[in-house]
Amino acid sequence: MRAARIAAVLAGVVALAVPVGEASADSIQDKQRQASQLAARIEQLQNQAERLAEDYNEAVENLAKADEEVAAAKARLTQQEGELSTLRSRMSVFALKSYVFADQSASVAALLDDAALSGQAAGRDGYTALAMGANVDLTDSLNATRDDTAAQRANLEAKQRYQQQLTEVVADKRVSVDEAGNAAAAALVDVKGELAELVAAEQQRKIAEAARQQQEEIRRQQAAAAAAAARPAAASAPAARPSPGGGGAAAPAAPRAAAPPARAVPPPAPGAAGAVAAAMSQVGVSYRYASAIPGVAFDCSGLTSWAWGRAGVGLPRNSRAQYAALPKVPLDQLQPGDLVFSGNPIHHVGIYIGGGMQVHASDPRRGVLVSPIRNLVGATRPG
């Protein structure tokens, strides 16, 4: 099934490269059109693989949290069972007076449902009944602790079921990532010769065009921010209005309501330079979906989480969680070290290094590199 799906994808890619006819096959325009179609298809395959890789990273992170919750639930249950055992032991102390309260043994025997204690109670008239009659508080504690223990056991079982479900989800997503990554890689390998050069040129053209548009958007936002900053100063200048009598000095204008303060952007973190330096040290390293191995291979969020980790700041392991968890930064206030995101839904992240450039784990063909930021949908600031 996996091979069949990859073959189907490649068939679509190869079909684009087949000449329509002898007359048009040698035409520069036809080849350029083919190259454009192939570049778009390869980018589509790579984006799909990257989205799936981020889905996988998210599932792995969820599974790790589930593992921690299961371990904590086991510890709580062990503690609860210890408390229950202690209370049962305390209850048995009152067995010496069992002859006085022989008629109540059945109710307390139900509390002491441990096989050994129940057998002991059955062997003596009123063995456990005295505990209820002589120490009501202790009996209530035993009831409550027994109920809490049962609840903790049910909670652990529910978390273990969820843990197993996530384990299966992670395995399925790993297969999907491998299939999509293989299809994207095979599409690149299949394009050769002059057509490969044209495809590469088209990819570079699209990168440059997207970067140009991004820079224009950043300049537009910078201009808008500067204009907005100038408006309060102009609005604060006193405005004159005529006096009721029609002459004399003008009355001062009524004060305007103060504009709500803009949400403060946190200052660059002390570790920003270290995160940039760490990421830059991996330039040239290969790209591999769902990987974060220094000197070997990274995917996009693997690089950002590793680089900021080297600077002493822990980040989630997928781009969507990184975007959701961190303070947002307006595009006109980007600083080196900020995370820059693209994709809808978000599936790519890089580290801004200044001058409209980012260092990022780009794609399987180019690996970790420095390039202009493009298709930017948001930015955040670790710290």
N, C-alpha and C positions, 0 to 999 in steps of 0.2 A: 504493500500500500504506500509506504513512504517513498520507494523508488518511483512508483507510478505517478505520485503527485509531483515530484521534482521533474520527472520527464515531461509531464504536461506543461509545467511552467516553462521549461526550456524550449519546448516545441513552439510556444507562443513567441519566445524571443527569437528563435532561429527563423520563424516565418517572416519576421520583420526584415530579416537580412536577405531574403530571397528576391532577386530582381523581378520586377513586374514584366518586363519584356526586354528583348535584346536592344531595342532602340534606346530605352531609358536607363539600362543598367550602367552604361558608361557615362551617363550625364552627371555632372558635378552636383546639380541641384537634387537629383534623385538620391545620390549618395549622402548628401548633407541632410536630406529629409529622413532617410533611413537612420542616419547617425542620431538625429534629434529624437526620433521615435525610440531607438534603442536606449539612449541616455535616459529618457523619461521612464522607460520600463525598468531599467536597472535601478534607478533611484527609487522607484516604487517598491521593488523587491527589497532593497536595502532598508527603506523606511519600515516596511512590514516586519522584517526580521528584527529591527531595532525595537519596534513596539512590543513584539513578542518577548524579546530579551528583557525589557523593562517589566513586563508582566511576570516573567519568571523571577527576576530579582525581587519583585514585590512579594511574590508567593514564598520565596525562600526566607525573606525577612519575617513574614507572618508566621511561618513554621517555626523559626527560631524563638519568636515570642511565645508561641504555643508550647514549645518545649520547656521554656522557663516557667510558664504557668502550671504545667503538669508537675514539674519538680517541686514547685512551691505548694501545690495542692497535696502532693504526697507527704511533704514535711508536716503540713498542718494536720493531715489525717493521722500520721504517726503520733504527733503530740496529743491529739484528741483521744486516741485509743489508749495512750499512757495514762491520761487523766481518768478515763473511764475505769481502767484497771485499778487505779489507786482508790477510787471511790468504792469499788466493789470490795476491795480488801478491807476498807474501813467499815463497811457494812457488816462484814463477817465477824467483827469484834463483838458485836452485840449478841452473837449466837449463844453466849453463856447464859443469857436470861431468857432463852427461847421458851422455857416451860411456862412462863407467866403469860405469854401472848400466843399460845398455840393456835388460836382460831384465825390468825391473820397471816399464816405462813404462805398461803397461795399467792397473795398479792405481791409480796416481796420476792418470792421465788421467781415470779415473772420478770422482775427487774434484774435479778441475778441470773441472766439467761446463759451464762457460761456453763458448759456441760459439767465441769467439776463441781462448781458451787451449787448448781441445781441438784446434782446427785447427793451432795452433802446435806442439802436442806431436806431432801426427801427422806433421808435416813434418820432424821431426828425430828421429834414433834416440835413444831414451831421454831425451827432453826433460824429462819430469817425473819419471822414475823416481828420480832422485837425491834428490829431496825426501824420499821415503820412507826411503831408505837413509841419508841424511845427517842428517836431523832428525826423529826419530820423535815428539818432543814436539809439534813444529809440525804434523805430520800428524794426531796425535790431536786437537789443538785444532781443526784444520779439520773433522775428522769431527764433533766435538761441536757446533761452531758451525753446521755445515750442518744437523744434526738439530734444534738449537734454532730455527733459522730456519724450518724446515718446520713445527715445532710452533707457532711464533708465527703463521705464516700460517694454519694450520688454526684456531687460536684466534680470529683476526680474522674469518675467514669465518663461524665459528659465531656470534660476537657480531653480525655484520651480519645474519645470518638472523633472530636474535632481535629485533634492532632493527626489521626489516621487519615481523615479526609484531606487535610492539607498535604500530607505526604504523597497522596495519590495525585493531587493537583500539581504539585511540584514536578513529579515524574512526567505527567502529561505535557506540561509546559516546556520541560526540557526537550522532549521529543519535537515539539512544535518549533522551538528555537533552532534545533539542529537542522530540521528540514528546511526552514526558511533561509537559514544561513547558507546551507549547501546550495540551494537554488540560486541565491544571489551570487555566490562565488562562482558557480558553474556558468551563470550568464556572462560574467566578466571573462572567464576563460574562453568561452565559445566565440567571443568577438575578437577577430584577429586581423592582422595586416593593416591595410589602408583604412578599413572601416574602424578598426580599433583606435587609430590615430584621430579619426574624425569624431568618434564618440568621446574620446578624452578631451578634445578641443571644445566640444559642445558642453561637456560637464564644466570645464573651466569657465566658459562663457556664462553659463547659468550662475555659477558661484560669484563671478565678478558682478553680474547684473544685480543679483540679490544683495550683495554687499553694498553696491552703490545705492540701492533703494533704502537699505538700512541706515546708511550714513545720512541720507536726506531726511529720514524720519527722525533721527537723533537731533539733527540741526533744527528741524521744525519744532521739536519738543523743547529744545534749549531756548529758541526764540520765544516760544509761548510762555515758558517759565520766566524769562527775563521781563516780558511784558506784564505778566501777572504780578511780579515783584515791584514793578514801577507804579502800578495802579494805586495801591494803598497810600503811597506818598502823595500822589496827586489828589486823592480823595480827602486826605487829612488837612489840606490847605483850607483856611477859613473862607467861606463864601458869603458875600454881602447880600442883604435883601432890603428893600425899601422899608422905611419906618411907616407906621400906620398913618401919620399926619402928612405924608407925601413929601416931606423935606427933611433937612438935617441929616445927621449921620445915619448910615444904614445899620440895621439891627443884625447881629450875628446869626448865621444859619444854625438851625437845630443840629446838634451832633448826630452823625450817622452811627448806626449800630456797628460795633466792631465785627470784622469778618472772622469766622472761626479759624483758629490757628491750623496751619497745615500739619499733617502728621509728620513727626520728626523721623528723619532717616538716620539710623544708627551710624556712628562714625566707623571708618574701616577698622577691622579687627587687627590687633597687634600681630596676629599670625598670617595676615594676608600675603606679605612678602615671602614668607616661608612656603605657603601653599603654592604660590606662583612658581617659586624656584623648584619645588618638588615636581610639579607637573612638567615644567620645562626640561627637567632631567630625563623625562621619559619620551621626549620627542624622537621619533624614529622607531619606537616600539610598535609592534604589530597590533592590529585591532582584532579582537575576538569577542563574539557575543557572549554576554554573561560572564566575563572574566575580569579579574583584578589582580594580576600577577606582575609585580614590578620587574622590568627588564625583559618580560616575556610577552604579555598581551593584556590589553584593557578593553573594556567597552566604555561608553561615555561616562556613566555614573560611577563606574568602578574607578576611573581616573580621578574624578572630583572628590569622591569620598576618601580615596587613598591619599591624595595630595593634602587635603585639609586635615586628615588624620595625622599626617606627618607634622602638621603645624599645631597639633594638640587640640583640634576641634573635631568631635565626632559628628558624622552626617549619616542620614539614612542611606541605604544602598541602592535606591532607585530615584530617577530624576523627578518623578511626580511627588514623592514624599519629600525630597529636598526642596522643591518649590513650595509645597504646602507648609513646611515646618519653619521656614526662615522668613525674616522681615523682608518685605518687598522694597525694591529700589527703583525710582523713576529712571527712565532711560537716559535722561539728560544729566543724571548724577552718578553714572557708573564710575567705579573706582577699581583699580587692579585688585584681583582676588574675588570680586563679585562673581556669582554664578549666573550664566546667561542661558536661557532656555528657548527651545524651538519645538515645533510640532503641535498638532491639534488632533487628539490629546497630546500633551507634552510627552516626548519620548527621546529628547536629546538635550544634553547639558554640556557646557564648557566653562572654562575659567577666563574671565576677562583680564587682559594684561595691559590695556591702555591703547590709545590710538585707533580704536575701532577693531582691534584684533583680539583673538581668543586662542588659547591652547586647549586642544580637545582631542579625544579619541574619535576620529572622524568617521571612517568607514573601512571595510576590509582592504580596499585598494590602497589607501593612503596612510592608514594607521594613525598614530599620535602626531599631530603637527600644529603649527601656528598658521591661522588663516583669518580672513575678515569674518566678523560675526554676520550672520544673515538669518532671515526669517525669524527674527527675535520676537518672542511673545511675552517675555517677562524676565526679570532679574531679581536675585535675592542676595542678601549679605550675611554670610556666616560670621560668627563671633562668639 
